[in-house]
């Protein structure tokens, strides 16, 4: 029993979380020691339980998965995380790995893939599938948006007009137009609609 891998499961969807817990608890060498439904709860449970591996969703209430990973690793640099999510955008992947996740799995993975990844991460290894590695490579090869360009893009996705964006960010409409032109060029698109589509596909912006 002492050799079992102690796992913390973090997911805000009750059915998904319970399914993962039930699956892992039938494994002889894995023990689910805790469950969290948001990022803040994950931090508290990780602090008190000190699991070997944490399965972390990205879109969580109160505090997102990437932020939770970052906060936990500030206290416990050796903490090991597997991101388990429905989001496959290159920006989501990059942010997760940059925060310190050792693996990135989509929720359509097989049971064997999940178990293999848990064992690899527990052993201190990184597990990145070829498909995820390809998306990460694509992200590294593209021009990155500045913080202000990203703020403008978020408002484009929300359907805000240039005048409204200017008011939101306390800048002139001319400056907004410059940011829009720059981000269109960086994203390789010709209009705002395509920019919004690409932003969502890549994980640059998420619907709240």
N, C-alpha and C positions, 0 to 999 in steps of 0.2 A: 504493500500500500504506500510505503514511503517513497517509492520510485515513480509514482503516478505523476503525470504532468498536470499541474494545477492551472486551470483556465478560468479567466473572467470573461463573460460574454456581455457586450454592450450593444444594444439595439433598441430603438424606441418602438418598434412594432412587436407587440406582445406575442402574436402567433409565431412570427419569425424567431424571436428570442427563445420561446418555449420549445420550438422545433429543434433549434441548435442544441439547447440544453439536453433535451431528451436523447438526441442522437449521440452526443458526446458522452453522456453518462452511462451508456451501455458498453462503452469501450473500457476494457480492463485496465488500460494504462493511462487513462485520462480521467480527471475529476473536475467537474465544474464547481468552483468554490464561491462564485458570486455572479449576480446579474445586475446590470444597470440599464436604465432607460433614457439617460441623458448624460451629457459630457461632465457636468458637475458631480453627479452621483458616481460616475466612473472614476473621477479623481479621488473621491473619498474612499471608495471601495478598494481601489488599487493601493492606497496608502495603508489601509488597515489589513488587507488580505495578502498583499505582496504576491500576486500570482506569477507563475512562470511565463505564461503567455496570455495576452489579451486579444480577443477578437473585437475589433472596433468598427462600427458603422460610421459613415461620414456625416450624413445629414441627421443631426440630433438636436433636440430642443435645448434651450438654455446655453449650451456651449457645443460647437461642432466637433466632429471627430479629430480633425487636424489640430485644432486648438487644444483639445483634451490631451492628445499625444504629446504635444509640445510642453504643456504644463506638467504632466506626469514625469516626463524625462528630465525636467529641470530639477525635480526632487530625486528621481531614480534613473540616472543616465543609462543603466544597464537594462531597463525595462524593455520587453520584447512585444512587438505589436504585429498583428496581421489585420490589414484593412479588409473588411468584407462588405461589399457595397453593390448597388445596382449601377453606379456611375462609372463609365469607362472613358471619360474625357481625359485628354493628355494632361490638362492642368490639374485635375483631381489626383492623378497618379503622381505627378511631380511634387505637388504640395505634401502628399502623404509620405512619400519616401524622403523628402527633404526634412520633414518633421521627425523622422526616425523609424517609420514603419519598416519591417523587414520583409514584408510580403504584401501583395495586393491581389485579392481574389474577388471575382464577380459572383453574385449570389446564384448564378446558374451553374456553378462548379459541381463536380461530382463529389460524393462522400470520400472516395479515395483521394482526390485532389486535396480536400480539406485536411484529412488526417495526415497525409504526407507532408503538407505545408506546416502543420502544427509541430510535427516531429523535427522538421528541418530548422524551423525558427527556434524551437526549444534548444536545439543543438548549437545555436549561435550563427546559423547560416541564413543567407538571404534567398528568397524564392520568388523569382520573377518569370512569368511565362513568356514565350516568344512574342505573343500578341501584345502583351503589356509592354515589353521591351521595345517593340516597334513603335507604339504610340509615344513612349517616352523619348525615343530618338527623334520622332517627328517634332515633338515639342521643343527639344533642344535646338533643332535646326531652324526654328522660326524666330522672327523678331518679337521681342517681348514688349507688352504694353506698359507704359508708365502708370503710376498710381492714379494720376489725374485722368489719363485716357481710359483706364479701367472704370473709374467713377462715372465718366460720361457714357461708357458702354453699358453699364448697369442701368442707367436711366433710359437709354435707347431701348433696351430690352423691356423696360417697364412702360414704354410707349410715351415717354416725355418728349415734348417738342424742344427745339433749341432754346426758345425763350424761357421755358420752364427749367431746363437744365442750367441755364445761365443764372437764374434766380436761386436754384438749389445750391449751386457751388460758389455763388457770389463772384462770378466772372462775367465778362461781356459776351454778347452773342457771337461776336467776331472770333473771340478766343475759343468758344465752343465749336464753331465751324472748323477752326484749325485743328482742334483735337479730333473731331469727327473725320476729317480728311486723312489725318495721320493714322488713325486706327483702322480706317477702311483699307489703306495701303498695306498696313502691317498684317491685317487678316486676309488680304488678297481677295477682297470683295468689292463690288461696285456700288452698293447702296445699303441703307440702314436695315432693311428687312433681312438681307443676307448676313449682315453683321450680327444681328440678333440671333439668327439661326446658328451661325458658327460659334457664337459665344456660348450658347446652351450646349451644343454638341461637344465642344472642347472642355466644358466645365469651368469656363471663365466666369460665368454667371449662372446662378441657380435661382429658380423661382422660389419665393418664400412661402 
